[in-house]
């Protein structure tokens, strides 16, 4: 049994095994329908319990489809339906009940502390479906998408992030840049820089992270341009002021022109004003392929957690 909490806590070898397994499984599904099981029915009878404390579309859909294709089942819980919090049931007891009924637990939470408490008490694998400090399933899937499109290891590419550099997605992307040894340029206003401890960790582990305060130098010669919403879910900030701070960090066709001619655009969604329609709906945008690939990578993450990766 293994947990999947943060990318930096998983070995390079296991991360690469997950990517390789996902590639193989996607290739084998070319003639299958969405809910057809993989031929090996490897997780037959297993139940994935999901709990969403924050809104979700892609994570909810992709994990449901992932476990179904592995021949298992999924049950989704909502916090407002549980005794946890409102009914006075402790987190420890909740974790015990989830462990008794389920075989794996995926949590999308608004609290890193809660995630770690569940990890402490649960006796089945727990997967971080998004927390305030990281989004590992999204970023590992993005590594898969980049290698699939570029047809080469991500270690041979330069990735660029434009926008808010102090959020969960960029945190996981920085961790991935160390584990997969790729160059990562970050273009962000000075007030929205990455977590300093994480940057120090990256540098101490031979990370290739560079920070810029303009789009042009960050995007120059990049193979991939990433961005994310400037106003995140439950973001308790002056929204007008923050949007104004990022006016010069919108991904437009001009920003894409600074990157390589065959550069692609990625966005974990949902989108806001941080990218122009021209880019988002243009030929360089691969956001729909990126979203669908969550299914294949999360299947392999589940197999990693169940010690079933071959």
Helices and strands as residue ranges (DSSP letters): G 7-9, H 12-27, E 47-52, H 58-69, E 73-78, G 79-81, H 91-101, E 104-108, H 112-121, E 125-130, H 136-150, G 154-156, E 158-162, H 168-179, E 183-187, G 190-192, H 196-204, E 208-212, H 215-219, E 224-227, H 239-245, G 247-249, H 253-258, E 264-267, H 277-280, H 287-305
